[in-house]
Amino acid sequence: MLKTKRDLGFSGNDFSRVLAALRASVDPAKVTREFAAQHPCDAGFARRLVDTASARLWLNDGAPAADVLTMLEVRYRFELSPGRARAYAAEILWTAQRAIDGGIPHSIPPSKETRYAAA
Protein backbone atom coordinates (compact mmCIF):
# COMPACT_ATOMS: atom_id res chain seq x y z
CA MET A 1 0.00 0.00 0.00
CA LEU A 2 1.23 3.50 -0.79
CA LYS A 3 1.90 5.76 2.13
CA THR A 4 0.34 9.19 2.13
CA LYS A 5 2.57 12.20 2.51
CA ARG A 6 2.88 13.18 6.15
CA ASP A 7 1.90 16.77 6.92
CA LEU A 8 4.89 18.28 8.67
CA GLY A 9 2.90 21.22 10.02
CA PHE A 10 5.21 23.79 8.46
CA SER A 11 4.26 26.15 5.69
CA GLY A 12 5.93 28.68 3.45
CA ASN A 13 4.86 31.23 6.04
CA ASP A 14 6.94 29.39 8.66
CA PHE A 15 9.96 29.54 6.37
CA SER A 16 9.39 33.26 5.87
CA ARG A 17 9.21 33.75 9.64
CA VAL A 18 12.48 31.86 10.09
CA LEU A 19 14.17 33.96 7.40
CA ALA A 20 12.88 37.17 9.01
CA ALA A 21 14.14 36.10 12.44
CA LEU A 22 17.57 35.18 11.07
CA ARG A 23 17.81 38.46 9.15
CA ALA A 24 17.01 40.24 12.44
CA SER A 25 20.06 38.49 13.97
CA VAL A 26 18.08 36.22 16.28
CA ASP A 27 20.19 33.26 17.44
CA PRO A 28 19.51 30.24 15.18
CA ALA A 29 19.41 27.93 18.22
CA LYS A 30 16.65 30.07 19.74
CA VAL A 31 14.64 30.02 16.50
CA THR A 32 15.06 26.23 16.31
CA ARG A 33 13.88 25.80 19.92
CA GLU A 34 10.80 27.96 19.28
CA PHE A 35 9.77 25.98 16.20
CA ALA A 36 10.53 22.67 17.92
CA ALA A 37 8.31 23.72 20.84
CA GLN A 38 5.46 24.51 18.45
CA HIS A 39 5.85 21.15 16.68
CA PRO A 40 7.37 18.70 19.20
CA CYS A 41 7.05 15.64 16.95
CA ASP A 42 9.06 17.37 14.22
CA ALA A 43 11.98 18.84 16.18
CA GLY A 44 14.47 17.49 13.64
CA PHE A 45 12.59 19.16 10.82
CA ALA A 46 12.66 22.46 12.73
CA ARG A 47 16.45 22.19 12.91
CA ARG A 48 16.71 21.45 9.18
CA LEU A 49 14.37 24.36 8.39
CA VAL A 50 16.51 26.84 10.32
CA ASP A 51 19.77 25.45 8.94
CA THR A 52 18.50 25.57 5.35
CA ALA A 53 17.30 29.14 5.84
CA SER A 54 20.68 30.10 7.31
CA ALA A 55 22.53 28.53 4.40
CA ARG A 56 20.29 30.30 1.87
CA LEU A 57 20.91 33.65 3.54
CA TRP A 58 24.68 33.11 3.59
CA LEU A 59 24.75 32.03 -0.05
CA ASN A 60 22.56 34.95 -1.11
CA ASP A 61 24.93 37.30 0.74
CA GLY A 62 27.79 35.98 -1.38
CA ALA A 63 29.47 33.60 1.04
CA PRO A 64 31.46 30.86 -0.72
CA ALA A 65 29.92 27.39 -0.51
CA ALA A 66 32.98 26.06 1.34
CA ASP A 67 32.50 28.69 4.06
CA VAL A 68 28.81 27.85 4.39
CA LEU A 69 29.73 24.18 4.74
CA THR A 70 32.22 25.02 7.50
CA MET A 71 29.73 27.24 9.36
CA LEU A 72 27.13 24.48 9.38
CA GLU A 73 29.71 21.92 10.53
CA VAL A 74 30.84 24.16 13.38
CA ARG A 75 27.23 24.70 14.48
CA TYR A 76 26.94 20.96 15.32
CA ARG A 77 30.54 20.16 16.32
CA PHE A 78 29.51 19.22 19.88
CA GLU A 79 26.32 17.35 19.00
CA LEU A 80 27.47 15.13 16.12
CA SER A 81 30.61 13.24 15.24
CA PRO A 82 32.86 15.06 12.75
CA GLY A 83 31.83 12.78 9.88
CA ARG A 84 28.12 13.10 10.62
CA ALA A 85 28.39 16.87 11.04
CA ARG A 86 30.13 17.09 7.63
CA ALA A 87 27.50 14.89 5.96
CA TYR A 88 24.64 16.86 7.53
CA ALA A 89 26.22 20.18 6.50
CA ALA A 90 26.74 18.95 2.93
CA GLU A 91 23.11 17.85 2.69
CA ILE A 92 21.84 21.21 3.97
CA LEU A 93 24.16 23.08 1.60
CA TRP A 94 22.97 20.98 -1.35
CA THR A 95 19.33 21.65 -0.42
CA ALA A 96 19.93 25.40 -0.11
CA GLN A 97 21.79 25.58 -3.42
CA ARG A 98 19.03 23.69 -5.24
CA ALA A 99 16.41 26.03 -3.79
CA ILE A 100 18.39 29.07 -4.96
CA ASP A 101 19.00 27.59 -8.42
CA GLY A 102 15.33 26.71 -8.81
CA GLY A 103 15.89 22.98 -8.48
CA ILE A 104 17.36 22.67 -11.96
CA PRO A 105 20.52 20.57 -12.01
CA HIS A 106 23.42 22.05 -13.91
CA SER A 107 24.53 20.09 -16.91
CA ILE A 108 27.34 20.35 -19.40
CA PRO A 109 26.17 21.81 -22.74
CA PRO A 110 26.02 19.06 -25.41
CA SER A 111 28.76 20.65 -27.54
CA LYS A 112 31.25 20.60 -24.66
CA GLU A 113 30.10 17.18 -23.53
CA THR A 114 31.15 15.53 -26.79
CA ARG A 115 34.37 17.55 -26.99
CA TYR A 116 35.52 16.36 -23.54
CA ALA A 117 34.27 12.79 -23.85
CA ALA A 118 36.86 10.04 -23.48
CA ALA A 119 37.23 7.73 -26.47
N, C-alpha and C positions, 0 to 999 in steps of 0.2 A: 504494500500500500504506500502511496506517496504521502510524504509528510507535508503539512501545510507550513507556510512561512510563519515563523514565530514573530509576533509583534514585540519589538524591543522597547516600545514606550518612548522612543526618542523621535523627534521630528526635525525638519529643517529649521524650525524656530529654535529648538534646543541648540543646534549647531551655531546658529546666529548669536544666541546668548553667550555661548562659550567663547566665540570669536570676540564679541564685545568686551567680555570680562578680561580676556587675555590682552586685548589692545589697551585696556585701562590699567594694565600692569598688576592685575590681581594674581596672586600666587597660583600656579597651575595645580598644586597639591590641594589648595583650598577649593578651587573650582571642581576638581575631581571628587573631593569629599562631599560637596554639596549635591552633585548629581548622583553620586552613589547613595546618598541618604534618601533622595527622592525615589530612586529605583533600586532597592536593596538586592533584588535578584539579578541585576545586571551591572554590578559594580565593575566588573572587568571591561564591559562595554563603555562605561563612563570614563575609565582610564584611557581607553583607545580613542574615544571621541576627543578628549582634551589633548592627547598627544598628537593626533592627526591635525587638529586645529593649530596647535603650536607649530608643527612642521610646516603647514601651509603658510602661516604668517611669516616664518623665517625665510622660506623660499621666495615668497612674494617680496620680501624686503631685500632680496638679493644675496642672501647667505649662500655660500657654496654647499652643495649636497653633502660633501664630506664633513663640513662643520655641523650641519644639521644632524647627521648620523652620530657624531661625537656627543652633541648636546643631549640627544635622546638616550644614548648609552650611559652618560654620566648621571642622568636623572634617576636611573634604576640600578646604579652600581652597588648599592647596599641591599637591594631586594632580590636581585637575580644573579646567577653566576655570570661571569664575563661572556661566555659563549651565548647564553640565553639572552642577555641584555643586548648583545650585538645583533642577534637574529631578530629580536623584537623591534629594535631600532630600524633595521633594514626593512622590515615589513611595513612599519609606519611610514618611513620615507617613501617607499614604493607607492603606497596608497595615496599619500599627499601629492606626489608627482603626477600620478595618473589623474587625480582630481583636477589639478591645475592644467594639465595637457588636454583635458576633455575626454580622457579614457581611451584615446586613440594611440595604439602602439606605434612607435617610430619604426619605419622600415627603410631599407636601403633602396634608392630609386632603381628601377630595372636596368637602366643603362650601366650604372656603376656595379650592379650585382653581377652582371655577366663579365664585365671587365676584370673584376677581382676574383672571379671563380677559379678554383684550382682545377687543373686538367687531370 
